[in-house]
Amino acid sequence: MRLGIAGAGNIVKDLLSFVGEIPGISLSAICSRPGREEALQRLQAQHGISRIYTDYSAMLQDVEVDTVYVAVPNHLHYSYTKDALLGGKHVICEKPFTSSLQELQELEQLAKERELILLEAISNQYLVNAALLKEHLSGLGVIKMVSCNYSQYSSRYDAFKQGVVLPAFDPLMSGGALMDINIYNIHLIVGCFGSPQKVEYRANIERGIDTSGLLLLDYGDFHCACIGAKDSSAVSSVNIQGTEGYIYMAGSANVCDAFEYAAHQQKPVRVDRKDHPHRMYDEFLAFEQMIAEQDHPQAAERLAHSERVMMVVEQAKRSAGLVFGKDCKN
């Protein structure tokens, strides 16, 4: 994979901290907006990136780039991904994939027509602990209750309360708790149990954006509550309760740290297996392999999961009366 990176924010710095350990990935280019040349030059020097750009279209014309990692603000995911696909590049797009289901389906069709691989960067769908958690579900008997809480007070919320609207709380930029933080809970639950029968989002809405919210997923035989908060904090956790046991994971759904598995009336067993200390390593290892092998069937399976997640997001938005991205202008 000859990677071109769109963006130079914190998530990109996370990627650069470990991506050099994956032999199949070479850092061909990085692009950010004009005025960011010094920051790009520092990243280039620190991580051996071949070229820097402040013009995205110029990076897309670079023949040494075959894959683009889209790590720009949420509302730009669709346009940046579309341009990359039209430029003949495979795309790895940061979560949330797009601002709407329609946008995702358009990109999916475009990738299919051009025989390109399109993937969402979402850590918990590739972590070993997440796979082991799913394997242990069969030992819980009949699932009765599921809950996830990922709450993290945002420093940007203080500015928001003072009237300064930064991207994390801007509906035009597809910000808010659902898209930024609860999305990890949705990915984990849909990955374990598939699509729910009914979705309801009870959000705390301030000036058109959800600063926190309770997402209720009805699976018929059981219910799931997903809490995501940027206006308050709590001890994040995942709980899955069945008639024959439970799973308890301390920490947030994006990290999928060690968890306890307890069969009925037995002592809990700690489960923890990591291939790498960084939560993003496993997904990029998988991305490199899929693109190198042109594994379109697996990529399509991953894309189908992302589409199921976006269906949940769409239902949640409708139930709470939320409008994001370009739809805000309609």
Secondary structure, DSSP 8 states (H G I E B T S, - for coil): -EEEEE--SHHHHHHHTTGGG-TT-EEEEEE--TT-HHHHHHHHHHHT-SEEES-HHHHHT-TT--EEEE-S-GGGHHHHHHHHHHTT-EEEEESS--SSHHHHHHHHHHHHHTT--EEEE-GGGT-HHHHHHHHHGGGG-SEEEEEEEEE---HHHHHHHTT---GGG-GGGT-SHIIIIIHHHHHHHHHHH---SEEEEEEEEETTEEEEEEEEEE-SS-EEEEEEESSS----EEEEEETTEEEEEES-TTT---EEEEETTS--EEE---SSSSTTHHHHHHHHHHHHTT-HHHHHHHHHHHHHHHHHHHHHHHHHT---GGGGG-
